[in-house]
Amino acid sequence: MKKRLLLLLLILVMALPGPLGAKDKKFILMASTIGPIDAGIVGVLEAGFEKDTGIRVRHVGAGTGAALNIARKCNIDLVMVHAKALEEKFISEGYGTQRIPLMYNDFVIVGPVNDPAGIKGMKTAKEALKKIADTGVLFITRGDKSGTHIAEVDLWKAAGIKPSGPWYMTYEKGAEGNAPTLRFTDQKGAYTVIDRATVLAMKKDIKIEILVAGDEALLNRISLIPVNPQKCPQANLKESMIFVKWLTDPKKGQKVIQTFGVKEYGNPMFFPDSIQWRKSQGIN
């Protein structure tokens, strides 16, 4: 309990613009993968939910593996993550109640405009990664067991490649998220696999560009997992499920997701993916 209170205090001090809030306020603590935080959608969803319900949500950002480990310490109530295998393991261990689809975007392969590997316009990530490996041009990996890193590793496996050597560089601050990794990749004039939302959010600040996209293998699905109070008795399942219901409602959270980024970039940064949304659209 002491650790949970300390984490709550840290999140409040970092995230609240004013006083720590009245004693009658209800709180949900969430560990979220960093990409949606950097894109800004997590804050928008939290603010919309609080406006509708009066329940305050505060988050801590970490790669998916680290976010799930925070939850294993029973310090938070809910996780927002994007690595299916890790999520299923977390649930099988009894720490999560269920895996709930929320939204998706996609990963893309970015690189320098002059494209020394010659991958621009390739239809699959597999052929693009093979070309990068064959040419030995610099590729940056987060290397931190985050959802993004795991997705990248899976793509290399699908291509039948075990990347190694001086051309395959681990960014030492990769655990800080996709935005710093993309900035570092840009500085190096290198290639990487990253989520589209981060590229859109930073496109005015970087020179590298999206070279390969649209492959089904690059889809990036983001899920919610409430922490199981049977494993973590202090977990706030009641308010967490109210938040989950709001997030997955086609007229509430899913509507926010559908329109987020359209005004700024001309296209949404994420796409609704809840079961309720799919049903409302006649999608199985």
N, C-alpha and C positions, 0 to 999 in steps of 0.2 A: 504493500500500500504506500509506503514511504517513497519508493522509487516512482510510483505512478504520480503521486502528488508533486514530486520534484519535476517530472516531465511536464505535467500540466502547467506548473509555474513557468518553466522555461518557454513553453510554447506561447503562453499568454504574454509574457514579457516581450518576446520576439514579434508576435503577430498583432497584438492589440494596439490601436493608436492612442488609447486613453487609459483610464483606470482599469483595474483588473476585472471589474464587473460586479454586479450585485450578487449577494449570497443566494438569492432565489433563482439565479440563472442555471439552466441545465446545460451540460457540456457533453460533447462527443469528441473523443480524441482519435484522430485517424493518422495512420502512416501511409503515405502515398508515394508511388513511384515519381521520380523527379520531372519527367517529361511534361505531364499535364500541369504540374505546378509552374514550370518555366513558361509554358504556353499561356498561363493565366486562367485556364478554365476551372481549376480547383477552387480558387478564390471566388470566382463568379458563382459557382454552384453553392458554395458555403453561404455566401451573402444572400442568395435567393431563398435558400432554405430557412435561414434565420429570420428573414423578413416575413415569410409565410407562417412560421411555427413558433418563433421566439427561442428556438433551441440553437445554441451556438456550437459550431464545429470548428476545431482548430487542428491543424495538421503539422506533421513533421515530415520532411522529404528525405527519401533514401531510395537507393536502387531496390528492385523487387526482393532480392535475397536478403538485404539488410532490413527492409521493411517487415518482412515475415519474421526475421529474428527478433526485432523489437516486439512484435506481437507475441512471440514465444515466451518473452519475459513478462507477459501479462501487464504491459504498461499502457496499452491502448485498446480501443473498442472495435476498430474497423480498419481494414486495409484496402487500398486501391492499387492493384498490381497487374502485371502483364507477362507472366511466364507460366503457362498452363501446367507443366510438369511440376514446378515448385509449388504452385497453388494446390494441386491435387495431393502432393506429399504433406503439405501443411494441414489439409483437412483430414487425411488418413491418420495423422498423428493425434487428432482430436482437438487441435487448436482452433480450427475454423468450423463454423456450422455448415456452410454451403458456399459454392462458387456461383456468383450472380453476374451474368453478362450486363455490362453497362454501356460501353461505346467502343468504337474502333477508329483507328486511322491506318496509316501504312508506313512501313519503313521504305527508305529510298537509298540508293547508292549515290553519294555525291563525290565530286572530284574537281580538279582544276579545269578552267575553261579550255585550255589547250589539250586536255585529255590525252596524256602521253600513253596510256594503256589502250586507247581506242575503243572504249566501251559504250560511248554515247549512243543511245537508241536501241541497245540490245534488249531483247524481249524478256529474258530471264536473268535472275540474279546468278544462277548457276554458271551460265556462260560468261557473264561479266567477271565474276570472281576468278574463274579459271584464267581469263585473260590477264587480270591483275597479277595473279601468282606467276603466270608464265613470263610476263614482262619484268617482274620484280620491282614495280614502282611502289613508292611508299604508301602503306595502308596503316591507319590508326585504329586501334581497338581500345575500348574502355577497360577491358580486362578485369572487371570488378564483380562478376557474377550478377549483374543487374539484369533486368528483363531485356534491355537493349543488347547487352553483351551475349546473353544466352541465345537470343534470336540470331545474332551474327554468327555465333559458333555453329548453330544448327544449319545455317546457310552454307558454311564452309563444308560441313559434313555431307550435306546434300550434293555438293559439288565434288565430293570425293577428295578433298584437300585438307591436309593438316598444316595450316600456315605456320611458318617459322623462318627465322633468319632476319637479317638486318632490315629487310623491306617491311617486316610486320612488327610495328612498334606499339607497345602498350603505353598509353598515356598515364603517367604516374598520378594524375589527379582525376582519373576517370570516374571515381566514386562520387565526385561533386556533381555529376550529371551530364546530360546531353549538350547543354549550351556551352559549358567550358570545353567539352570534347570537340564540338564543332568549331569553336573559335581556334583551338589548337590545330585542328586539321587544316583550317584555312591558312593559318600562319605557316604551316609546313608545306602548303600546296599539295596535299596528299588526298587519299581517298578514305572514305569510311562508310559504314552502314549506320543510319540515324533515322529518327522518325521525321515525317514530313512537317509536323507542326513546329518542331524546333527550327527547321530550315525556313519556314514561312515567317516565323516570329523574328528571325535574325537576318533576313535576306538583305536588308539595307546595310548591314555591318560586315558582310562577308563577300568574297569574290568567287569562291567555289560555288558550283551549281548542281542541281539534280541532273544526273546523267542516265540513270536506270530507274524505272518505276513501273507500277502496274502489274507486276507479277503476283499471282495469287499467293505465292510463298512469302511475300513481303507484308501480308496483312498483319496488323498489330492490334490484337483484341485485349481490351482492358476490363478487368473484373473487380467486383467487390466481394470481400469475405468478412462477415461479422466474426468477431472473436467469441469463442465458445465459453460461456460462463461456467460450464461444468469443469473446464480445465482452468479457467481464470475467473474465480468467483466475483471479482470486482468489475468485470467487463460490463459495460452498460448496453446490454442487448436491446432493451426496450426502446431507448431513444435511437440507437443505431438502426433498428428496423424501420422506425419512422422515417429516418433519413434515406434509407434504401428504397422505401416505398415512394418517396418524393422523387428521388433520382431516376427511378425506372418508370415513372408515370409519363405517358406520352404527351400530356398537356402541361407538364411541369419540367422536371429535370431533363427529359429527353428533348423537349422543345428548345431549352437553353442550348443543349449540345448541338442540335440541328442548325442553329443560327450563329453559333459562336465563330467569329473570325470572318464571316461573310462581308461585313461592312468594311473591314480593314484590308482584306486580301482578295475579295471577290469570290472566294470559295470557303466552305466550312473547313475548320481545322480537324474536326472529329465528326463521327457519324453515329447516330443513335443505334443501340444494339440490344436493348432490353427485350425480354420475352414479350412484355406488354406492348412495346413499340412494334415489334414484328407482327403481333396479332392485329394491331390497329391498322397495319398496312397490308394485311392479307399475306404476309410472308411466313412460310413454315420454318 
